[in-house]
Amino acid sequence: MYIELNETHMGGHSFEMHLKEVAQEEAKRMLGDLAEFSEEAIAAFKEAAIEPIKNGTFTLERMEQRINVVRGEIAEVWNSALPDDEKYRQISSKENEIALLQAGQFTFAKAGFAKVV
């Protein structure tokens, strides 16, 4: 069976329309601005993102150290003379930090990174 598709079937667009023209038309309909990034900019971004891993400032061991520090901070807040509502607020934010660090540890370990560099 052969089906002929013409401009009527394609909503006014023919198959011969260049891909960039289609993307520009879509960008006009979208909210926000269209941005294009050079290959050099993307490479620089990727390099900057992995730099903390290369120099050892972002490792599983460092995350574990930070978790232990935050646990110590929780103990200090709990034993302080602050009003209870302030204690609960500070402890809650510190528990959130621990949860984020543990999620980072899981993702880091799942990706196969070593504990130390």
trRosetta pair geometry for C-beta under 8 A, 3 or more apart (Angstrom, degrees):
i j d omega theta_ij theta_ji phi_ij phi_ji
5 9 4.6 -115 -146 81 72 139
5 10 5.9 78 168 -48 107 101
5 15 7.5 83 97 -38 120 114
6 9 5.7 97 49 14 55 98
6 10 7.2 -132 109 5 27 99
6 14 7.8 -27 -169 -107 50 88
7 10 5.8 -69 -138 50 32 102
7 12 5.6 27 176 -133 96 28
7 13 6.9 160 -138 49 76 17
7 14 5.4 -41 -84 -67 89 84
8 12 7.9 38 -97 -66 29 49
10 13 4.8 -105 135 66 112 72
10 14 6.5 128 68 -92 152 30
10 15 7.3 -139 -98 -49 163 68
13 17 5.4 -68 -165 7 91 148
13 22 7.0 66 -149 -105 142 107
14 17 5.6 129 65 -26 70 90
17 21 5.5 -111 175 78 95 126
17 22 5.8 105 120 -55 118 98
18 21 4.6 89 68 4 89 107
18 22 7.2 -160 95 -7 47 84
19 22 5.7 -55 -152 35 36 112
19 23 6.4 35 152 -19 68 105
20 23 5.6 -52 -147 37 35 112
20 24 6.3 36 154 -20 66 104
21 24 5.7 -52 -147 35 31 111
21 25 6.5 33 153 -19 63 103
22 25 5.8 -54 -151 35 32 111
22 26 6.5 31 151 -17 65 105
23 26 5.7 -54 -149 37 33 112
23 27 6.3 37 151 -24 66 105
24 27 5.5 -50 -146 33 34 115
24 28 6.7 40 153 -24 63 99
24 34 7.7 -20 -121 -76 60 176
25 28 5.8 -49 -155 27 33 114
25 29 7.0 24 151 -11 62 105
26 29 5.9 -63 -156 39 36 107
26 30 6.3 36 150 -25 70 107
27 30 5.6 -53 -142 32 35 112
27 34 4.2 10 -158 -70 140 132
30 34 7.8 103 65 -69 123 89
37 41 4.7 -120 -171 83 94 129
37 42 5.5 106 129 -54 124 91
38 41 4.7 100 55 3 79 101
38 42 7.2 -146 95 -2 45 85
39 42 5.7 -55 -150 38 35 111
39 43 6.2 35 153 -19 67 107
40 43 5.7 -55 -146 38 31 111
40 44 6.3 31 154 -19 65 107
41 44 5.7 -53 -146 37 30 111
41 45 6.4 34 153 -21 63 105
42 45 5.7 -52 -149 34 32 113
42 46 6.5 30 154 -17 64 105
43 46 5.9 -54 -148 37 31 110
43 47 6.3 32 153 -19 65 107
44 47 5.7 -54 -146 37 31 112
44 48 6.3 31 155 -18 65 107
45 48 5.8 -56 -147 38 29 109
45 49 6.3 30 154 -22 64 107
46 49 5.7 -55 -148 33 31 113
46 50 6.5 14 160 -7 65 109
47 50 6.3 -67 -147 43 28 98
47 51 6.6 52 151 -50 63 95
48 51 5.6 -30 -150 -4 34 122
50 53 5.2 -56 -168 40 64 116
50 54 6.0 67 137 -27 83 103
51 54 5.6 -56 -146 35 35 113
51 55 6.3 9 167 -1 70 109
52 55 6.5 -65 -138 47 28 94
52 57 4.7 -81 -156 71 83 103
52 58 3.8 56 135 -4 110 122
53 58 5.2 -57 -77 75 57 107
53 59 7.4 115 -139 -76 61 66
53 113 7.1 -95 -151 -131 122 141
53 117 7.4 152 169 -88 58 126
54 117 7.4 111 -170 -144 23 147
55 117 7.8 112 125 85 12 172
56 59 5.9 -17 -156 -29 59 124
56 62 7.6 135 161 -39 66 131
56 116 7.6 16 -136 -169 104 70
56 117 4.2 -125 -92 35 87 137
57 62 6.6 88 177 -104 36 172
58 62 6.4 -108 -124 63 22 141
58 63 7.8 44 -162 -49 60 95
59 62 4.8 99 51 6 76 99
59 63 7.1 -138 95 -3 42 86
59 113 7.4 -150 -139 146 67 123
59 114 7.7 -25 -152 93 108 71
59 115 6.7 71 163 160 107 38
59 116 5.7 54 171 -119 153 39
59 117 5.7 -122 -84 -26 133 89
60 63 5.7 -54 -150 36 33 112
60 64 6.4 35 152 -20 66 105
60 105 5.8 87 -135 -137 84 87
60 108 5.7 179 -76 112 88 135
60 109 6.3 71 -99 -68 135 90
60 113 6.7 161 -32 103 105 104
60 114 7.4 -128 15 123 119 38
60 115 4.5 -80 69 -132 124 57
60 116 7.6 -87 53 -51 88 44
61 64 5.7 -53 -150 35 32 112
61 65 6.5 36 150 -21 64 103
61 115 5.3 81 -47 162 92 84
61 116 5.1 21 -11 -80 140 81
62 65 5.5 -50 -149 33 35 115
62 66 6.4 34 152 -18 65 103
63 66 5.7 -53 -150 36 33 111
63 67 6.4 38 150 -22 65 102
63 101 5.2 165 -168 -171 97 98
63 104 5.9 -154 -125 96 145 115
63 105 5.1 -176 114 -75 147 95
63 108 7.2 169 -6 19 154 156
64 67 5.6 -49 -148 32 34 114
64 68 6.6 34 153 -17 64 103
64 105 7.2 83 -61 -104 76 136
65 68 5.8 -57 -154 36 32 110
65 69 6.5 33 149 -20 66 104
66 69 5.5 -51 -148 34 36 113
66 70 6.3 35 154 -18 67 104
66 101 5.9 -153 94 -125 115 148
67 70 5.8 -56 -148 37 30 109
67 71 6.4 34 151 -21 64 104
67 98 5.6 87 -136 -132 86 86
67 101 5.2 -172 -74 110 93 145
67 102 6.9 80 -103 -61 136 82
68 71 5.6 -49 -147 33 33 114
68 72 6.6 36 151 -19 62 102
69 72 5.6 -55 -156 35 34 113
69 73 6.5 35 147 -20 66 103
70 73 5.3 -48 -148 34 38 115
70 74 6.5 45 149 -24 65 98
70 94 5.2 170 -175 -169 100 97
70 97 5.5 -153 -130 96 152 122
70 98 5.4 -167 102 -68 142 92
70 101 7.5 172 11 4 148 150
71 74 5.6 -46 -152 29 35 115
71 75 6.8 36 149 -18 63 101
71 98 7.1 78 -62 -96 78 135
72 75 5.7 -51 -153 33 36 112
72 76 6.6 37 149 -19 66 103
73 76 5.5 -51 -150 35 36 114
73 77 6.4 34 153 -17 67 104
73 94 5.7 -157 95 -126 114 144
74 77 5.9 -55 -148 38 31 108
74 78 6.1 33 154 -22 65 109
74 91 5.5 80 -140 -129 91 85
74 94 5.0 -174 -75 109 92 146
74 95 7.2 77 -101 -60 135 77
75 78 5.7 -54 -144 36 30 113
75 79 6.3 11 162 -3 65 111
76 79 6.3 -70 -147 47 26 97
76 80 6.3 42 152 -47 64 105
77 80 5.5 -45 -149 8 33 122
77 82 6.8 -25 -164 24 75 139
77 87 5.7 149 154 -140 95 74
77 90 4.8 -148 -147 105 151 131
77 91 5.7 -169 98 -66 136 83
77 94 7.2 176 13 -5 148 149
78 87 6.5 94 -107 -166 43 119
78 91 6.6 67 -69 -86 86 130
80 87 7.0 180 60 -98 99 102
82 86 4.4 -110 168 89 118 121
82 87 5.0 150 88 -59 114 82
82 90 7.4 33 101 11 169 138
83 86 4.8 86 62 11 82 105
83 87 7.0 -146 95 -9 40 89
84 87 5.4 -54 -148 34 34 115
84 88 6.3 32 157 -18 68 104
85 88 5.8 -52 -147 36 32 111
85 89 6.4 35 153 -21 64 105
86 89 5.6 -52 -147 35 33 113
86 90 6.3 27 158 -13 66 107
87 90 6.2 -62 -149 41 27 104
87 91 6.0 21 158 -15 66 113
88 91 5.9 -57 -138 42 27 109
88 92 6.0 33 159 -25 63 109
89 92 5.9 -57 -149 33 25 113
89 93 6.7 20 156 -15 61 105
90 93 5.9 -56 -150 36 32 107
90 94 6.4 27 153 -15 66 109
91 94 5.6 -58 -147 40 33 110
91 95 6.1 35 153 -21 67 106
92 95 5.7 -53 -145 36 30 111
92 96 6.5 35 152 -21 62 103
93 96 5.5 -49 -152 32 34 115
93 97 6.7 39 148 -21 63 101
94 97 5.5 -46 -151 32 37 115
94 98 6.6 39 149 -19 64 101
95 98 5.5 -48 -150 35 36 113
95 99 6.4 40 150 -21 65 103
96 99 5.6 -52 -149 35 33 113
96 100 6.5 32 153 -17 65 104
97 100 5.8 -55 -149 37 32 110
97 101 6.3 32 153 -18 65 107
98 101 5.6 -56 -146 39 32 112
98 102 6.2 30 156 -18 66 107
99 102 5.8 -55 -146 38 29 110
99 103 6.4 31 153 -19 63 105
100 103 5.6 -52 -147 36 32 112
100 104 6.4 35 151 -19 64 105
101 104 5.5 -53 -150 36 32 114
101 105 6.4 38 149 -23 65 101
102 105 5.3 -44 -146 31 36 116
102 106 6.5 40 152 -20 63 101
103 106 5.7 -50 -151 34 33 113
103 107 6.4 29 153 -14 65 106
104 107 5.8 -56 -145 40 32 108
104 108 5.9 35 155 -22 67 110
105 108 5.6 -57 -143 39 27 114
105 109 6.1 22 160 -15 65 109
106 109 6.0 -58 -144 40 25 105
106 110 6.0 28 156 -22 63 111
107 110 5.6 -54 -143 37 28 115
107 111 6.4 29 156 -20 62 106
108 111 6.0 -60 -156 33 27 110
108 113 5.1 -59 176 46 82 128
109 112 7.7 62 176 -64 35 18
109 113 6.9 -91 -92 53 32 79
114 117 7.0 139 74 -88 112 36
